[in-house]
Amino acid sequence: MKTPDSRFYCPLISVGTIILDENESSHAVRVCRAVNGEILQLCDGLGHYADATITKADAKACEVRVDTVEDAPLKRPRLNLGIACLKDDALEEVVFHAAQTETDSIIFLRTDYSQEPKNSDLKKTVRRAELKSLVSLKQSKKPWMTRIEGPIEFDKWLKDYQGDLILCDIDGERKLDINEGAAENSDAKPVTLLVGPEGGFSPREIEAIKTFQNGKVHLLNLGNTRLRARTAAIIALGKIL
């Protein structure tokens, strides 16, 4: 049997014996049919990896042995995605795709034109989005799990934010290089890509973004067609990364 070609999530990786949780144990033993002596690749979503040898192939509590823990060669990503709250399952769809890329966090923003119920705390949506991010972490084999934040009022978030902004705008550049000069600068600021709801940000919000004082503001052109919000987020990430 071939060693499973996927990563298994373990929030506390350390040298010694580790027991995987029931979900990861079931995936390894029942789905991948892993047996004693085989190697599983563990990750914690915080920049650490380990090859773990199965010592007890239990579908409810798989026991593994870790001899060495490795650090990821890359630093945590600088790029974040701030997206307006959307209706239906659109936010989960965005997270599923965006969290496969080197995106540090996805912030759900309550904007003037947000489409979610205003009295909702979006707890279920946030929890489902966190699960999507976990699945994407393991599938993409990246070292850092994309964090899910919010929902938060856009004005409050913008007031507290320190870093650069990218706003999708018809007059913007066709492609941006956010990493230019960042490799030599250990204090490089975070960068947040802003995507509004269907219909975009309100004129008031656009003005607040373009006059932002706590970092640089970049404008990014996504092409000549009108895009749904969920599509715009992924297209924009593709132009930046």
Legacy VTK file of the C-alpha trace (Angstrom):
# vtk DataFile Version 3.0
C-alpha trace
ASCII
DATASET POLYDATA
POINTS 241 float
0.000 0.000 0.000
1.297 3.463 -0.895
1.816 5.993 1.886
-1.146 8.450 1.799
-0.336 11.400 -0.472
-2.028 13.977 1.739
-1.376 15.800 4.972
-3.091 15.122 8.266
-3.911 17.919 10.663
-2.407 17.832 14.128
-2.649 21.114 16.095
0.123 20.171 18.546
3.057 18.546 16.768
5.920 17.481 19.010
8.591 14.800 19.164
7.269 11.593 20.716
3.982 9.705 20.596
0.879 11.510 19.330
-2.708 10.306 19.083
-4.601 11.827 16.160
-8.191 12.963 16.660
-11.044 10.762 15.454
-11.550 12.583 12.149
-7.906 12.344 11.117
-7.634 8.788 12.449
-10.651 7.658 10.446
-9.338 9.321 7.298
-5.953 7.640 7.677
-7.127 4.142 8.601
-10.555 3.789 6.963
-10.192 5.985 3.884
-6.474 5.707 3.111
-6.197 2.187 4.607
-2.960 3.063 6.367
-1.408 0.332 8.543
1.259 0.023 11.227
4.712 1.092 10.072
3.553 3.467 7.369
4.338 7.178 7.332
1.817 10.010 7.640
2.669 13.625 6.888
1.474 15.849 9.738
0.949 19.610 9.682
-0.286 22.078 12.299
-1.182 25.036 10.069
1.363 27.140 11.981
4.391 26.464 9.821
5.455 23.063 11.223
5.629 19.629 9.580
6.511 16.113 10.670
6.725 12.621 9.216
4.974 10.322 11.681
5.233 6.542 11.789
2.008 4.714 12.611
2.438 2.561 15.715
-1.244 1.726 16.217
-3.604 1.925 13.235
-6.807 2.634 15.164
-9.619 4.307 13.184
-10.775 6.174 16.296
-7.421 7.010 17.867
-4.516 6.465 15.481
-1.210 6.447 17.362
1.912 7.762 15.625
5.555 8.392 16.526
7.311 11.633 15.577
11.117 11.755 15.583
11.706 15.222 14.092
9.628 18.371 13.668
10.495 20.631 10.727
9.871 24.357 10.264
8.473 25.686 7.008
11.097 27.429 4.849
8.711 30.297 4.050
7.439 33.036 6.340
3.756 33.492 7.040
2.059 35.172 4.043
1.459 38.941 4.064
-1.641 38.838 1.906
-5.140 38.941 3.389
-8.571 38.965 1.775
-11.267 41.265 3.126
-14.589 40.357 1.551
-18.053 41.746 2.188
-20.583 39.372 3.716
-22.533 37.612 0.966
-25.739 35.611 0.917
-26.277 31.858 0.498
-23.061 29.819 0.567
-20.957 32.332 -1.382
-18.546 33.031 1.498
-17.851 29.334 1.966
-17.172 28.979 -1.745
-14.695 31.855 -1.650
-12.937 30.392 1.394
-12.673 26.931 -0.159
-10.756 28.316 -3.143
-8.882 31.219 -1.534
-7.625 29.131 1.397
-5.735 26.899 -1.046
-3.512 29.881 -1.860
-0.923 31.677 0.246
-3.487 33.895 1.942
-2.935 34.630 5.620
-6.496 35.484 6.615
-9.966 36.041 5.211
-11.976 38.761 6.949
-15.763 38.892 6.608
-16.731 42.576 6.421
-20.126 44.113 7.070
-20.424 46.856 4.461
-23.166 49.286 3.442
-24.405 46.894 0.748
-23.750 43.571 2.528
-26.405 40.974 1.777
-26.417 38.846 4.927
-29.115 39.308 7.585
-28.005 42.285 9.662
-29.017 40.617 12.944
-27.024 37.466 12.241
-23.703 36.772 13.948
-22.821 34.344 11.123
-21.527 31.783 13.645
-22.528 28.833 11.468
-21.047 30.426 8.368
-17.794 31.188 10.174
-17.563 27.643 11.543
-18.196 26.109 8.118
-15.635 28.483 6.616
-13.060 27.365 9.210
-13.678 23.749 8.221
-13.258 24.677 4.543
-9.967 26.351 5.396
-8.779 23.212 7.189
-9.646 21.023 4.208
-7.813 23.451 1.912
-4.743 23.410 4.183
-4.388 19.655 3.896
-5.229 19.492 0.195
-2.847 22.268 -0.855
0.052 21.093 1.342
0.877 24.637 2.373
2.469 25.340 5.780
0.100 28.036 7.053
-3.643 27.658 7.544
-5.709 30.626 6.386
-7.391 32.221 9.410
-11.074 33.216 9.310
-11.954 36.515 11.010
-15.148 38.529 11.536
-17.786 39.399 10.805
-16.763 42.956 11.600
-18.111 46.366 10.609
-16.087 47.713 7.686
-15.620 51.166 9.222
-14.257 49.725 12.462
-11.921 47.358 10.623
-10.558 50.122 8.396
-10.020 52.451 11.352
-7.905 49.860 13.213
-6.057 48.439 10.187
-2.355 49.139 9.663
-1.031 48.039 6.274
-1.478 48.363 2.529
-4.774 48.001 0.673
-5.723 46.735 -2.773
-9.067 47.818 -4.207
-10.516 46.370 -7.395
-11.126 49.364 -9.676
-11.649 49.839 -13.413
-8.868 52.438 -13.486
-6.382 50.197 -11.711
-3.336 48.244 -12.854
-3.753 44.920 -14.635
-1.266 43.154 -12.329
0.413 43.950 -9.024
3.615 42.627 -7.459
3.073 42.897 -3.719
6.315 41.036 -2.945
8.639 43.521 -4.624
11.209 44.467 -2.010
9.444 42.487 0.717
12.071 39.724 0.863
14.694 42.208 2.098
12.292 43.912 4.494
11.521 41.896 7.614
9.039 44.589 8.702
7.018 44.501 5.477
3.428 45.557 6.113
0.457 43.255 5.620
-1.516 43.688 2.410
-5.305 43.305 2.278
-7.256 42.788 -0.924
-10.733 44.308 -0.569
-13.708 42.813 -2.428
-17.142 44.340 -1.991
-20.569 42.687 -2.145
-22.701 42.384 -5.277
-22.912 45.969 -6.493
-19.572 46.828 -4.903
-18.632 49.100 -2.041
-20.728 52.212 -1.505
-19.350 55.580 -2.748
-18.699 56.519 0.877
-16.654 53.361 1.479
-14.713 53.742 -1.776
-13.745 57.268 -0.767
-12.618 56.015 2.663
-10.442 53.358 1.014
-8.865 55.684 -1.534
-8.022 58.273 1.136
-6.674 55.676 3.609
-3.655 57.059 5.501
-2.193 54.060 7.382
-0.615 52.409 4.335
-0.415 52.490 0.565
-3.527 52.048 -1.579
-3.261 50.126 -4.847
-5.955 49.857 -7.517
-6.334 46.576 -9.430
-8.168 46.174 -12.740
-9.948 42.812 -13.138
-10.806 43.166 -16.816
-13.593 44.484 -18.994
-16.491 42.331 -17.762
-18.672 42.622 -14.686
-17.934 39.834 -12.179
-19.861 38.322 -9.296
-18.270 39.079 -5.939
-17.224 35.470 -5.360
-15.595 35.365 -8.805
-13.872 38.724 -8.381
-12.157 37.549 -5.189
-10.523 34.558 -6.869
-9.595 36.428 -10.060
-8.001 39.188 -8.000
-5.972 36.732 -5.919
-4.760 35.129 -9.140
-3.508 38.476 -10.410
-1.660 39.227 -7.178
-0.092 35.898 -6.228
LINES 1 242
241 0 1 2 3 4 5 6 7 8 9 10 11 12 13 14 15 16 17 18 19 20 21 22 23 24 25 26 27 28 29 30 31 32 33 34 35 36 37 38 39 40 41 42 43 44 45 46 47 48 49 50 51 52 53 54 55 56 57 58 59 60 61 62 63 64 65 66 67 68 69 70 71 72 73 74 75 76 77 78 79 80 81 82 83 84 85 86 87 88 89 90 91 92 93 94 95 96 97 98 99 100 101 102 103 104 105 106 107 108 109 110 111 112 113 114 115 116 117 118 119 120 121 122 123 124 125 126 127 128 129 130 131 132 133 134 135 136 137 138 139 140 141 142 143 144 145 146 147 148 149 150 151 152 153 154 155 156 157 158 159 160 161 162 163 164 165 166 167 168 169 170 171 172 173 174 175 176 177 178 179 180 181 182 183 184 185 186 187 188 189 190 191 192 193 194 195 196 197 198 199 200 201 202 203 204 205 206 207 208 209 210 211 212 213 214 215 216 217 218 219 220 221 222 223 224 225 226 227 228 229 230 231 232 233 234 235 236 237 238 239 240
